[in-house]
Amino acid sequence: MKKANELSTLCGIQACVIVYDQNNPQAEVWPSDSGVKSVLSRFRSLSEFERSKKMVDQEVFLRESIEKRHGQLKKQREETRKKEFTDIINNYIHNGEFKSNLMSKDDLAVFSSFIDENYLKEINQKMQGMKIEAQDP
């Protein structure tokens, strides 16, 4: 009951709870009998599609949660790899060291694509700008 109250307050939603106990023939309700009737009435007035739109069972909930976490993990891995590659490039620029022997063939291929995507466009644009400046009298 307390959690339903907190959820309702924090999310600004209407909610109700009905609890049946084997030992007690009278159901326990929150927030009140009239509050429960109001929420149920509103729910019943929705179309079947609207009622079931956001309903999930435990299996669907867990599957969606896992998919969401996989997406977050993939994004985090990409960000980490981008930071690692940026560090490698900065180390080469400042120290002249490139430790390619620590990278697998797959890592080198991904690193090459990273350079193509992130640096070659910028380098080409700067070179084009230099050519235009050199041609100006």
VOTI-946469 format. One line per field, with one value per residue: residue number from 1; x, z, y of N, C-alpha, C, O in turn. Coordinates in Angstrom, 3 decimals. Example, Ala and Ser with C-alpha at 12.3 -4.5 7.8 and 13.67 -1.06 7.14 Angstrom:
% VOTI-946469
num (1|2)
nx (13.190|12.850)
nz (7.800|7.080)
ny (-5.690|-2.250)
cax (12.300|13.670)
caz (7.800|7.140)
cay (-4.500|-1.060)
cx (13.200|12.900)
cz (7.800|7.870)
cy (-3.300|0.030)
ox (14.236|13.409)
oz (8.465|8.039)
oy (-3.319|1.138)
***
This chain:
% VOTI-946469
num (1|2|3|4|5|6|7|8|9|10|11|12|13|14|15|16|17|18|19|20|21|22|23|24|25|26|27|28|29|30|31|32|33|34|35|36|37|38|39|40|41|42|43|44|45|46|47|48|49|50|51|52|53|54|55|56|57|58|59|60|61|62|63|64|65|66|67|68|69|70|71|72|73|74|75|76|77|78|79|80|81|82|83|84|85|86|87|88|89|90|91|92|93|94|95|96|97|98|99|100|101|102|103|104|105|106|107|108|109|110|111|112|113|114|115|116|117|118|119|120|121|122|123|124|125|126|127|128|129|130|131|132|133|134|135|136|137)
nx (0.839|1.928|3.978|2.474|1.222|3.478|4.394|2.200|2.231|4.865|4.966|2.774|0.330|-2.811|-3.632|-4.434|-4.918|-5.772|-6.104|-6.396|-6.867|-6.467|-7.323|-8.957|-12.036|-12.793|-11.666|-8.635|-8.151|-6.698|-6.639|-9.026|-12.383|-13.995|-12.003|-10.728|-12.862|-13.156|-10.685|-10.804|-13.133|-12.351|-10.325|-11.805|-13.252|-11.549|-10.459|-9.997|-7.518|-6.130|-6.128|-4.478|-2.128|0.217|0.585|2.426|3.710|5.689|7.707|7.885|8.523|11.050|12.488|12.422|13.807|16.319|17.061|17.215|19.344|21.373|21.594|22.489|24.933|26.270|26.467|28.080|30.411|31.179|31.688|33.804|35.717|36.106|37.259|39.608|40.858|41.201|42.998|45.184|45.824|46.440|48.662|50.436|50.736|51.910|54.072|55.128|54.807|53.444|51.829|51.241|51.531|50.172|47.609|44.925|44.230|41.582|41.090|42.827|41.619|39.168|40.161|41.306|38.981|37.811|39.606|39.247|36.519|36.520|38.753|39.917|38.145|38.227|40.948|41.139|39.430|40.890|43.171|42.080|41.323|43.863|44.876|43.237|43.919|46.580|46.320|45.179|45.989)
nz (0.000|0.818|-1.079|-3.417|-2.927|-2.872|-5.512|-6.960|-6.080|-6.745|-9.529|-10.428|-11.043|-11.280|-9.150|-7.832|-5.289|-4.662|-2.326|-1.648|0.941|2.091|4.646|5.345|4.509|3.621|1.290|1.162|0.443|-1.426|-2.569|-1.277|-1.018|-2.826|-4.316|-5.556|-7.093|-8.824|-10.262|-11.450|-12.971|-14.746|-16.074|-17.242|-19.075|-21.133|-24.445|-25.641|-26.848|-25.783|-23.101|-23.033|-24.081|-22.627|-20.953|-19.541|-19.111|-16.729|-18.171|-20.621|-19.587|-18.405|-20.711|-22.243|-20.490|-20.465|-23.161|-23.266|-21.488|-22.881|-25.091|-23.801|-22.822|-25.214|-26.297|-24.321|-24.591|-27.182|-26.736|-24.918|-26.486|-28.437|-26.852|-26.110|-28.613|-29.257|-27.258|-28.066|-30.490|-29.567|-27.961|-29.936|-31.392|-29.461|-28.386|-30.377|-30.435|-31.435|-30.628|-32.229|-32.050|-29.836|-30.559|-32.009|-35.271|-35.910|-34.148|-35.282|-37.766|-37.015|-35.785|-37.954|-39.434|-37.593|-37.668|-40.337|-40.250|-38.330|-38.556|-41.161|-42.836|-41.657|-41.979|-44.781|-45.345|-44.165|-45.754|-48.228|-47.644|-47.275|-49.848|-51.215|-49.948|-50.726|-53.430|-53.599|-54.513)
ny (-1.192|1.202|1.530|1.746|4.164|5.863|5.521|6.526|9.190|10.109|9.701|10.986|9.755|7.981|5.361|2.117|-0.375|-3.691|-6.117|-9.452|-11.758|-15.043|-15.654|-13.610|-12.517|-10.019|-7.722|-5.842|-2.466|0.234|3.548|4.109|2.752|4.176|5.435|3.264|2.310|4.479|4.467|1.912|2.212|4.197|2.788|0.700|2.153|2.632|1.688|-1.689|-1.927|0.302|-0.436|-2.685|-1.797|-0.986|-3.085|-5.693|-8.972|-10.823|-12.129|-10.692|-8.185|-8.710|-9.505|-7.136|-5.476|-6.715|-6.414|-3.638|-3.183|-4.515|-2.841|-0.502|-1.442|-2.000|0.573|1.758|0.244|1.031|3.762|3.548|2.253|4.217|6.229|4.889|4.617|7.303|8.009|6.451|7.693|10.292|9.671|8.838|11.221|12.920|11.447|9.926|7.208|4.145|1.395|-1.090|-3.790|-4.597|-4.787|-6.629|-8.084|-7.554|-5.411|-3.525|-3.159|-2.029|0.231|1.524|2.116|3.839|5.986|6.763|7.578|9.627|11.342|11.627|13.071|15.600|16.198|16.211|18.378|20.473|20.379|21.059|23.676|24.772|24.561|26.353|28.740|28.871|29.321|31.815|35.147)
cax (0.000|2.828|4.668|1.492|1.060|4.690|4.373|1.163|2.679|6.072|4.727|1.600|-0.640|-3.841|-3.361|-5.194|-4.451|-6.769|-5.393|-7.243|-6.156|-7.244|-7.874|-9.829|-12.963|-12.903|-10.464|-7.986|-8.046|-6.039|-6.641|-10.304|-13.333|-14.392|-10.810|-10.559|-13.939|-12.840|-9.588|-11.300|-14.096|-11.565|-9.641|-12.797|-13.742|-10.565|-10.628|-9.180|-6.156|-5.541|-5.924|-3.382|-0.975|1.412|0.592|3.434|3.872|7.052|8.623|8.065|9.235|12.457|13.071|12.628|14.872|17.587|17.370|17.623|20.686|22.301|21.806|23.334|26.268|26.868|26.811|29.214|31.601|31.572|32.278|35.091|36.634|36.424|38.212|40.880|41.467|41.624|44.216|46.258|46.195|47.114|49.966|51.280|51.020|52.779|55.266|55.608|54.723|52.220|52.070|50.296|51.687|49.233|46.261|44.630|43.884|40.241|41.237|43.449|40.613|38.221|40.924|41.402|37.657|37.646|40.385|38.534|35.274|36.665|39.868|40.249|37.299|38.764|42.246|40.866|38.887|41.990|44.040|41.370|41.456|45.246|45.028|42.547|44.746|47.803|45.959|44.827|47.185)
caz (0.000|0.921|-2.366|-4.380|-2.603|-3.335|-6.975|-7.388|-5.786|-7.502|-10.974|-10.740|-11.708|-10.445|-8.932|-6.751|-4.886|-4.055|-1.787|-1.058|1.858|2.312|5.998|5.547|3.371|3.194|0.575|1.621|-0.738|-1.308|-1.457|-0.570|-1.893|-3.929|-5.152|-6.365|-8.087|-9.795|-11.119|-12.253|-13.929|-15.797|-16.819|-18.058|-20.144|-22.217|-25.436|-25.376|-27.283|-24.795|-21.856|-23.124|-24.729|-21.783|-20.061|-19.832|-18.072|-16.213|-19.235|-21.538|-18.835|-18.305|-22.049|-22.590|-19.621|-20.945|-24.430|-22.943|-20.895|-23.959|-25.847|-22.993|-22.790|-26.539|-26.392|-23.416|-25.223|-28.294|-26.165|-24.342|-27.606|-29.043|-25.945|-26.227|-29.896|-29.144|-26.444|-28.913|-31.441|-28.811|-27.575|-31.137|-31.717|-28.461|-28.069|-31.564|-30.206|-31.828|-30.249|-32.989|-31.678|-28.751|-31.126|-32.914|-36.637|-35.844|-33.523|-36.261|-38.790|-36.399|-35.576|-39.279|-39.718|-36.675|-38.217|-41.551|-39.895|-37.433|-38.782|-42.556|-43.348|-41.124|-42.623|-46.168|-45.342|-43.884|-46.940|-49.239|-47.214|-47.518|-51.299|-51.586|-49.449|-51.537|-54.757|-53.523|-54.723)
cay (0.000|2.349|1.658|2.250|5.580|6.544|5.483|7.454|10.554|10.440|9.675|11.783|8.878|7.376|3.939|1.502|-1.697|-4.565|-7.274|-10.496|-12.645|-16.262|-15.674|-12.454|-12.440|-8.618|-7.268|-4.611|-1.598|1.537|4.491|3.935|2.050|5.061|5.647|2.056|2.307|5.525|4.000|0.793|2.759|4.865|1.735|-0.008|3.027|2.625|0.625|-2.880|-1.606|1.207|-1.180|-3.653|-1.172|-0.961|-4.236|-6.705|-9.979|-10.825|-12.545|-9.559|-7.156|-9.098|-9.478|-5.736|-4.965|-7.273|-5.744|-2.271|-3.258|-4.857|-1.602|0.381|-2.026|-1.797|1.990|1.994|-0.354|1.904|4.972|3.167|1.993|5.507|6.885|4.185|4.984|8.701|7.977|5.904|8.752|11.352|9.150|8.867|12.622|13.535|10.654|9.216|5.763|3.443|0.002|-1.909|-5.195|-4.883|-4.819|-7.740|-7.657|-6.963|-4.091|-2.623|-2.840|-1.098|1.464|2.154|2.689|4.964|7.108|7.211|8.257|10.762|12.254|11.882|14.155|16.853|16.426|16.593|19.737|21.401|20.409|21.848|25.066|25.193|24.729|27.593|29.839|28.936|29.813|33.223|35.994)
cx (0.885|3.528|3.722|1.272|2.257|4.726|3.378|1.616|3.852|5.833|3.518|0.535|-1.712|-3.531|-4.285|-4.619|-5.622|-6.035|-6.410|-6.371|-7.047|-7.955|-8.853|-10.750|-13.108|-11.583|-9.940|-7.780|-7.294|-6.345|-7.922|-11.217|-13.702|-13.217|-10.561|-11.617|-13.671|-11.758|-10.071|-12.290|-13.369|-10.869|-10.610|-13.321|-12.775|-10.883|-9.719|-7.724|-5.452|-5.251|-4.672|-2.088|0.296|1.469|1.686|3.413|5.350|8.062|8.914|8.856|10.728|13.154|13.372|13.747|16.240|18.003|17.858|19.045|21.734|22.613|22.714|24.771|26.985|27.317|28.030|30.502|32.107|32.241|33.663|36.121|37.043|37.439|39.584|41.595|41.967|42.905|45.412|46.757|46.950|48.503|50.926|51.689|52.060|54.092|55.852|55.560|53.371|52.481|51.051|50.404|50.749|47.793|46.105|44.322|42.513|40.299|41.821|42.457|39.608|38.896|41.051|40.078|37.396|38.383|39.687|37.320|35.497|37.744|40.128|39.405|37.869|40.099|42.038|40.314|39.987|42.929|43.389|41.473|42.844|45.476|44.395|43.360|46.000|47.525|45.593|46.076|47.520)
cz (0.000|-0.423|-3.437|-4.163|-3.118|-4.856|-7.526|-7.210|-6.673|-9.010|-11.388|-11.472|-10.717|-10.339|-7.848|-6.480|-4.257|-3.613|-1.148|-0.215|2.111|3.666|6.267|4.331|2.827|2.529|1.186|0.383|-0.391|-2.571|-0.628|-1.510|-3.091|-4.861|-6.077|-7.456|-9.184|-10.779|-12.019|-13.317|-15.087|-16.682|-17.749|-19.213|-21.325|-23.204|-25.070|-25.739|-26.241|-23.477|-21.913|-23.669|-23.890|-20.795|-20.501|-18.721|-17.681|-17.301|-20.189|-20.847|-18.755|-19.655|-22.470|-21.755|-20.090|-22.249|-24.191|-22.392|-21.943|-24.804|-25.106|-22.947|-24.118|-26.704|-25.530|-24.002|-26.367|-27.783|-25.589|-25.442|-28.271|-28.176|-26.033|-27.513|-29.873|-28.321|-27.251|-29.874|-30.725|-28.370|-28.763|-31.474|-30.753|-28.241|-29.274|-31.423|-30.662|-31.615|-30.929|-32.619|-30.534|-29.256|-32.045|-34.304|-36.658|-35.238|-34.510|-37.348|-38.252|-36.176|-36.892|-39.665|-38.849|-37.208|-39.451|-41.200|-39.161|-37.806|-40.255|-43.174|-42.929|-41.794|-44.062|-46.265|-45.093|-45.084|-48.055|-48.910|-47.470|-48.997|-51.753|-51.139|-50.296|-52.925|-54.746|-53.683|-53.496)
cy (1.257|2.591|2.193|3.740|6.378|6.619|6.489|8.893|10.963|10.548|10.501|10.984|8.439|5.893|3.423|0.128|-2.429|-5.821|-8.218|-11.402|-13.851|-16.256|-14.538|-12.314|-11.010|-8.195|-5.973|-3.746|-0.317|2.316|4.407|3.165|2.913|5.343|4.476|2.015|3.325|5.064|2.874|1.267|3.432|3.829|1.016|0.839|3.095|1.508|-0.545|-2.625|-0.733|0.479|-2.046|-3.058|-1.257|-2.118|-5.204|-7.738|-9.995|-11.184|-11.390|-8.451|-7.468|-9.048|-8.033|-5.116|-5.446|-6.597|-4.324|-2.258|-3.622|-3.624|-0.639|-0.128|-1.803|-0.350|2.311|1.428|0.522|3.170|4.682|2.947|3.306|6.265|6.220|4.573|6.427|8.795|7.467|6.982|9.870|10.921|9.190|10.301|13.200|12.778|9.928|7.712|5.218|1.964|-0.907|-3.382|-5.593|-5.010|-6.025|-7.191|-6.986|-5.564|-3.089|-2.221|-1.826|0.252|2.236|2.806|3.912|6.192|7.656|8.053|9.569|11.766|12.578|12.990|15.502|17.199|16.881|18.011|20.764|21.509|21.217|23.336|25.605|25.416|26.033|28.785|30.002|29.499|31.284|34.075|36.816)
ox (0.624|3.654|4.124|1.148|2.088|5.052|3.690|1.406|3.835|6.431|3.272|-0.089|-1.541|-3.206|-4.841|-3.930|-6.360|-5.418|-7.166|-5.266|-8.251|-9.056|-9.506|-10.277|-13.510|-10.517|-10.703|-7.284|-7.262|-6.299|-7.895|-10.870|-13.720|-13.409|-10.224|-11.311|-13.934|-11.899|-9.786|-12.278|-13.727|-10.831|-10.284|-13.784|-13.144|-11.499|-8.785|-6.812|-4.311|-4.245|-3.908|-1.063|1.358|2.312|1.842|3.140|6.157|9.150|10.071|9.750|11.566|14.295|14.450|14.541|17.203|19.171|18.801|19.857|22.852|23.762|23.602|25.715|28.166|28.416|28.915|31.557|33.311|33.251|34.586|37.260|38.207|38.372|40.607|42.799|43.033|43.799|46.518|47.963|47.977|49.433|52.096|52.847|52.985|55.116|56.951|56.197|52.313|53.265|50.129|49.467|50.547|46.877|47.031|44.173|42.312|39.652|41.375|42.455|39.240|38.272|40.915|40.062|36.829|37.846|39.547|37.109|34.741|37.662|40.524|39.921|37.982|40.346|42.683|40.687|40.014|43.423|44.066|41.687|43.000|46.185|44.959|43.482|46.439|48.413|45.684|47.108|48.489)
oz (-0.713|-0.855|-4.272|-5.128|-3.726|-5.422|-8.464|-8.093|-7.280|-9.681|-12.580|-12.411|-9.501|-11.335|-7.058|-7.316|-3.440|-4.428|-0.250|-0.616|2.322|3.802|7.310|3.234|1.677|3.135|1.659|-0.630|0.753|-3.636|0.586|-2.670|-4.227|-6.069|-7.246|-8.612|-10.356|-11.988|-13.216|-14.443|-16.252|-17.903|-18.906|-20.218|-22.401|-22.843|-24.282|-25.031|-25.866|-22.821|-20.950|-23.715|-24.424|-19.898|-21.689|-17.561|-18.248|-17.351|-20.525|-21.445|-19.006|-19.741|-22.991|-22.263|-20.110|-22.421|-24.835|-22.783|-21.910|-25.183|-25.701|-23.024|-24.142|-27.191|-25.958|-23.919|-26.510|-28.336|-25.753|-25.337|-28.629|-28.702|-26.032|-27.506|-30.409|-28.651|-27.130|-30.049|-31.212|-28.402|-28.607|-31.802|-31.180|-27.943|-29.197|-32.198|-30.326|-32.341|-30.296|-32.850|-30.283|-28.486|-32.766|-34.487|-37.337|-35.731|-34.576|-37.799|-38.947|-36.358|-36.920|-40.169|-39.312|-37.200|-39.602|-41.780|-39.351|-37.413|-40.568|-43.969|-43.738|-42.134|-44.516|-47.165|-45.739|-45.397|-48.750|-49.801|-47.843|-49.380|-52.587|-51.885|-50.559|-53.534|-55.780|-53.077|-53.507)
oy (2.226|3.736|3.003|4.494|7.436|7.662|7.223|9.725|12.033|11.390|10.689|11.479|8.515|5.248|4.185|-0.457|-1.880|-6.507|-7.846|-11.768|-13.701|-16.790|-14.515|-12.019|-10.830|-8.298|-5.130|-4.237|0.136|1.699|4.613|2.945|2.441|5.477|4.661|1.719|3.054|5.247|2.870|0.768|3.257|3.981|0.750|0.300|3.566|0.506|-0.396|-3.052|-1.003|0.751|-2.120|-3.739|-1.576|-2.127|-5.489|-7.432|-9.258|-10.610|-11.141|-7.852|-6.602|-8.596|-7.746|-4.324|-4.680|-6.248|-3.864|-1.420|-3.108|-3.396|-0.029|0.658|-1.459|-0.084|3.051|2.056|0.732|3.606|5.479|3.402|3.482|6.873|6.904|4.829|6.730|9.574|7.993|7.161|10.341|11.726|9.538|10.562|13.891|13.393|9.379|6.998|5.751|1.354|-1.422|-4.145|-6.781|-5.302|-6.397|-5.982|-5.979|-4.640|-1.943|-1.076|-0.879|1.298|3.459|3.929|4.901|7.300|8.870|9.118|10.522|12.930|13.701|13.777|16.423|18.356|17.826|18.763|21.812|22.591|21.974|24.158|26.768|26.347|26.742|29.757|31.122|30.097|31.945|33.785|37.575)
***
